[in-house]
Amino acid sequence: MDLLTGRPLLRTPTLTRALGRLRTEGRDSVADGLRLVDGPLRAPGTDSEDAAVLDVLRAPSPAPAVVAPRPSLPELLDLARTGTPEQTRRTLTRLVEEHAPPPGAEPDEALRELVEELLRHPRAGVRLHAHRTSRALFDRATHARLTGLLLSDPLPDVVRMAVRTLGRAAWEPALPDLVRLLGHARPVVRGAAREAVVGFGATAVPVLRRAEAHARPDRRSLYTDVLTEITDSGPGPDRRDGP
């Protein structure tokens, strides 16, 4: 017992009985030297620390993080229309990821209307992103019709891209506009239009002849030169790849 005197000892039923027996036998001095504590690593005089720990344990747990619900299609359409150019581009990407129709399905009319609007957006980056979105969302015919809107774009490089896209697709409804672009003010557009029209081969001849018939004498060579090139090169290749 002398060896245990002054040392903190974990209170157990056995030590509690021993302490009681020491006092019963009148050995209070030995009993007073025993330091029984109520838990591991806890010493007498730690009540304030215990109280602080209990306060922490009693504090309410933080509320779980609230997961924002996924925006609906109408909400995404509205954000694409009203957001900043960067928000619009991100929203278009999200529409492709979350709302692309299954193969063979009719294109969503609300999505088509949105893309058509954004193809006229004042920022070229948004117009081009809308064009890429069109290819990802819609069937060949719808994408080609929407591409035709860019034939009147204010930027020559955008017009050239649209011309090449429709030329590669051999999209015949675009022929009148492509022939019209043979007289565009920018050489890069005229060159792309000529290449596209020649690629249609004999299909482009009636359209070219009508344009030649209605052109001023000083501009008829725009069309006769292309007619000559088509005649010399023979029928154009059969190209059926999508826009």
Buried (B, 14 or more C-beta within 10 A) or exposed (E): EEEEEEEEEEBEEEBEEBBEEBEEEEEEEBBEBBBBBEEEEBEEEBEEEEEEEEEEEEEEEEEEEEEEEEBEEEEBBBBBBEBEBEEBBBBBBBBBEEBBEEEEEEBBEEBBEBBBEBBEBEBBEBBBBBBBBBBEBBBBBBBBBBBBBBBEBEEBBBBBBBBBBBBBBBBBEBBEBBBBBBBBEBEEBBBBBBBBBBBBBEBBBEBBEEBBEEBEEEEBEBBEEBBEEBEEEEEBEEEEEEB
